[in-house]
Amino acid sequence: MTLSNRTVLTYSDRNTPLAAIATARLAAYPIDLVADPKHSRDAPAVLTLDGSEELEGQTAILRFLARAATVQTMCGSSPLAATRVDQWLDFSCGLTSGAGLEGACGVINYYLSLRTFLVDYCLTVADIACWGQLQGTLQWDKLMLSGNFPHLARWYNFLCELPELQDVAEQYGPKRRKLTPTAAPAEAAKDAGQKGGKATSKAASAAPGDTGSFEIDLPNASEGNVTTRFPPEPSGYLHIGHAKAAMLNQYFAQHYKGRLLLRFDDTNPSKEKDEYVEQILKDVAALGVKYDKLSYTSNFFPQLADCAERLIKLGHLYADDTPVEQMRLERGEGTESACRRRSKEDNLQIWEEMKAGSEVGKKNCLRFRMDMANPNKALRDPTAARCNPTHHWRTGQTYKVYPTYDFACPFVDSIEGVTHALRTSEYRDRQEQYYRILKMCQEAWPGLPDVHLWDFSRLTFVNTLMSKRKLDWFVRNGRVDGWTDPRFPTVQGLYRRGLQLEAMREFILSQGASKNVTLMEWDKIWTINKRIIDPVCPRHTAISDSQRVKLHLTNGPQSPEVISVPKNKKHPPAGIKATTKTQDVWLEQADAAAIKEGEEVTLMDWGNAIVKDIERSASGEVTHLMGELHLEGNFKTTKLKLTWLPVTRDLVPLELHDFDHLLTKKKLEEEDSFEDFINPCSRWTVSAVGDANMRSLQKGDILQLERKGYFRVDVPLLKPTSPIILFAIPDGRVRSQQSSSPVPACSAADTHFASVTLYPALSTH
C-alpha cells in the first residue's frame, strides 16, 4: 500500500480524515491518499513515511504535518500557543455525532465569541482539526442552522471559504450549507453595526438559546472612543459578582474597539492588603480579562488632595467634627450640621490639621455641601475624606487623610479618561451624587472630561452573601477555611469547589447587561459546569468505609487478574486504568441490600454474576454475600449494574467532602442579621476507599466517582496513610447531599453518599 520515498495516508473509505488532508495541503506537504475499503470505519488513519515509519491516529498525524509545514505558526507561535494547540487537538476528538456534540459546540461557540481563531491571531492546526471533525459530522448541519452557535458558525463558514479547505470539503466531505442571517440572529444583529451609539451585538450564550442581551445605549459611544474600567477594592478576594463586572466592562471596551482600565480603589488602608491585590490580579488573569492599563487610586492621592483644597476654597467642601452617630442621625433626618456654616478659612485650617493627622484633624472629616433636604439621602452632604493613621499597604505613612470612594471615583474616572463607567444597580441612588461631585471637580479642576454612567443588575444568589465585609466576618471568625473556602462565592472558592472558569465565563456572559435584579438559584451555573466536565473527566470507583459489604465469588480468579479499561469510554484521551479482578470484591451496602437471592447482577467492567446467598445482621443489614460469575450472561437483562472494588491492599484511602450553603435563609431582608441565619452544619465528610489508579491524581484534577457524582482533588495522595481529599461538585440537578443522607450530616458517623444518575453532556479542553 506504500510507495518508496513517498508519504502515504491510509484510511477507511467511510471515515475520511478531512483535517489531515487539509493540513497537508496548507502545509504544502505532498502525500498520497489511499482510501482502503478493508479499513473499518473506526480504524485510525495511518501515515506511512518513506515506506517504513508509521504514525497512527489523526491527532498524531496533524501534529507531524503542522511541524513539517513551511508556515511555522501552524503549530503555534510560542511554547504557550503550541500547548494550547495540543489541547484543542485533544478536544477535537470529541467532536463526533452523539449526545455530546451539542455541548462541545457550545464550548467552542463561547470561546470564539471574541476571537477569530482558536489560538493566536492566525490559522493553526487547532482550527483545522475542529473544522475537519465538524465537516465530517452530519449532525452539525442541524446545529449550525439552529442559530444557537453564531460565533462557531461564523468561524466555520470563514474556514470553509479558504481555497484549500473548500477544495477538500467539496472533494471528500458531505455538502454543507452556509449559515444564513435568519439562522444566526445574534450574528445578524452584530453585522447590522451600531446606530446612534447603540451596541447591537450579543454575548456568548451559556446554553443554546439562552443568549444574554447586550443591546444597551452607551451615550456618545463610537468606535475607538470608549474607555471602561474595573475598579476593585483590595479588601478581599473577587467573587462572582466582581467577575461579572470585569467581564461586562471588557465586553463593551472590545465591542467599541476601545480600552479597559484595571484600577485598584485603595482608599481605605484599614481593610486593604497587598495579598488581595495579588489574588485579584490572579483572578482577573484566570477569567481571561485583558486590560490595557493597570493603575491605583493611590497614584492620584496628590491630585485628590489638591482638588479637595480647591473645593474648600470654592465652598463645596467643609470640615465637620460631628460625632459619627449624631452625623448619621442628622443625615437620616435631613438636619444640617452646625459645622456647615464654618468659614472657608476655618475649613482650610482644619484641612491642614487633617493632612498632618493631628488630634484635631482626626476628629474631622470633609463633607460635600449638597442638599440636606433632598429625599435621596445619598445627596445629604456625603463624606469626601477622612483621617486614618493606619499604614497604607502601598504608600506607607505618607498620607494621614484619605478620600472616600464617592469622591475619588468620579475624579479619577475623569482624569484617567474613562468615558463610560459601568456599575451594578445597587449604586443607582448614587448616580446623581456621582454627577454632582464630578461637576464640582470640573469646576475646581478645569478640563476634566465627562463620564457617562450605566448600571446593570448585580448577581444575587439564594442562601449566599456577596458582601465582602460579611464574607470577611466568616474568615476572621474561623467559620471557613479562608477566602478560597468552597462554600464562598469567590472566584477561587468556586474554582476549589470544582467550577471550571469556562463555565463561570459562559454563565456570566449569558446574563447580558440587563438591569433586572433577580434572585438566582445555583443550579444553572452548575449545570453548565457539568456539561463541560462530564464528557472528558476520568471515571473511578469508591466505596464508603462503613458501608462496604464483601461478595465472595466461588468461581472467581484464584489469583488477582489485572485488565485495562478506558477511564472514560467516550473520551479516549482520558487514558486507561488498571482494574483488578479478585475472588472477593467490595460492594456498597445500599447495592447489597437491593439484591435478592438468586438474582443475576452485572459487575461493571467485568460481567454478570448470580448471587446465591445473602447473610444479614439482626438489624437487617447485609453482612456478606456469596455468588458465582456468569460471564456468558447478558448485561442487558439485569436490573442492577453494580460498582465494585477488589479486596486488596492497593485500595486508596479517601475523604469525600460535601457542602451546603452557609446561610439557611434563601433571601435576607434588610432588617435581617446574617448571623442569625448561619447554617450550623454546612460541611460533612465520608471516609471511603478508591481504586488504586487514584494514586496518580493531582491537586485540581476533576473526576467522576461512578454512581456518586463529580469531584475535584483538593489534596492528592501525599503519603500512604493520608487520604486523598475530594470535594463534591454539584451537578445542577441533585439537591444537597445532606438532605439525602441516612444519618445526620454533622454526625461523627460515616455519612453515605446517595447514588446519582449521570448523563453525558459536554466537554472542554
Steps between C-alpha positions, in 0.01 A plus 500: 500500500803735521729650241875522560618847612140620509266590785175307492183568698287187532149523640152349491297601194211555745691737731717744307751695716405839356716700742812300414444545126434872538804549724724325249378734228545812710844379608592426136599151615448241223317183603334217312145416608382142524136445593514135603161321496649236731547757772212495748326831561644528851855403399744791540661661199866408443772724355792299359826690445746379235342158499606418858427736791133522597285745693159378612197715582399835358621701803857371467487548124383860539781580743756361255359685198480829693863469606600413144320806360692783341280737703629447853199666666288197403591341835511823705731800509623440857533212748175611669319522167634157400365357825157652432509353150564157653207550738267581212625199303403278792167683529422446131482124559168554678339685208314196373132427451316422820357651814820685583539693173256776586674572828845493341378748238378722783851508646661603170221749431566676829877488451469662156266775616786751500752312282560433131716190550534243777866580574696818436387734224552270204391163368651200679454126479264537801247677275543244224454206737171632638381609155574155357303325773198725451527473122475124522210500749154525347349590837681834475264606216203511735691662783647767273163600359337514844656842558621396845870508406552829314869545579584141412300527177680823407838337558396184315374685192815711496718187491280349229589798279872419508582349158692199635228410752223572254661263250539222760140544617361486148713201400486285811236632741119514506337812358444787739272802498629842603347656805232752413416816698165349602681201644735720697308793647785602728742525209245685289462752781875537522532554124238774518764712670441774753244767439484810710755365745303183569684175553301244303705185549431211735734315727576133501227289646534274800267253344347470153215747457584687822699792366538797732419832336751784476268731309559808713543866418840635592465880470743657254668165437685459174756254372846569638376756753377289790696440822353288779649405835485226761581653844516226770582592858787281631311410818426138413501248217289545187160332508280404208328840507835675450576254220182608323593868530849435363374298206225743403742793507736298282220406263399857422859622476567232239168552322582866437870423437581710805699454821447330837673634811561295814524732800532398862283727717740502795356786706442316830828375655315338791358227276752464216794263456751430226390134528161602362662689213701191403196273517279740304761522224513121500121474469482764225755305298319171560172653382665598173447871561761697304553859609693778329626678809548421870480782751418578863288775650798562729688616188270803509511585872698823433249614236206407723647698789555798271144471365361480855677823592360671191152374584530647852594834350200480268271428794411146388672325794489569872662339803270329748585359844146382582516159675430213261172387656364853518603565140325182391185608685511850349541364149204268555284789619632750245636732771791725408818469704605799707839474329343573163529874571875494561698755302731403215795615707402273792445209263842549339666514842330178611593342167866563580445332840341204323793463261737508798295236681479713817249438776284781366531361149397148607174635644398651167396382159437692179142506370352619171254784534203365303134479605409383849126521419521276195288180518801316357714455811812446286487876431488603866854635528696176441848459646794585273805418717593360842812476716646153544840444665513137385799393290399492133608183319645702212582852623593416859467799736530765228135602536284547808176585320332297228221576252179301510391290205221752430759777449784303342298301247358780279821705522734214409259362238511838329872566535579152362278557197222255584211574266245248629488372858294181526377429854254264663147624564560521876676832424195640319413735790854637481493590132393860556759526778770379257405759240480783757842418642646476151352841412655652816836342413478638146444846647802461725714321240416642155535264208374183669286314242151366557437137598178316415356250748318180407368256758431130460349245736722355766514126548308374800476133595285315749650426843809699404675810632669721240621773736876492550453644848275209598718242328795643692305436823496128420874507429594697813284282724637173366165383366656413163841398364574847369402693188544187287252295705285293261183637664596857404379668179855623434659412169759287678244345735282392209802373311609299804149353512547380143347777290690536174589856409359434153165428663516817708579713196226332300245555777592865552480587131163326483364759745563787260477862617145484628388738775255249648616370838391143569585260779669212323530135587841340464370218280555675166870567543564148630303354208729686260797370696376140476465530124864602484658242730288189442620388156872533575555420867631153593277252684609334821337287769467562873312319777426637847706348779211435734259395226697235312391138478708208373381285212679165468503356146541124528629467145691830502872520418720316749767766455447865404455571130573847366328641193509844339183699439444858379470767764225655289353281228382802301824696530812295414744784590403444865723192485465151643494356849582164650215298649580203721266201508503303825297222655372737769367844410350790694148629431309795647253412778220672308569284194531183706167572669330528161609153385269201535627145546540330163504832314738557212684831516765672289839591645604801295803450270501129581180311424200334662482307827222311676462566873423169670501586870451817708587528868344773713549638851227512762419853387453384142822640351680280248825371646620257232404366157591181311471466126654371182607664178270454202707676233292359215200686641352799316548830685195640321273266694624595849331760715800586719829632357738511796824681567753291688856499623739207543585392852870591486750709693542733201183696565550870571359678809262783415316780674194616306394849605162647416361845576179688560424872497645719777158657555172326579282778359465544124476878500598725787279802552641842581415465868652150527832436669689236302646362824151379594481278192838327494476131411641307799608217273601589147778244452526127562732216415480139390794260543539267206743292298570546131657304220880485485512719185408800714854507641608702197238772543634855533363803683226660293416189295132451420357147505176312526449234763267250338144541629612757758558814298776737403793598720805725500828397662577748778786300653664216304661191655800639688586186697346151525329568833345836406180504295434672170257784573230540237243782486158412360399710198129583465348394169222758491228241541554305819407673825745524785633161601417594858132467432542144378745376761366216714671639810531860626749683283707625793510169681840349559365193331595429141244658269397304191485689174177448312531347155476746214381423150737663252448608144764578237507859388782719384875545525778756488872497444 
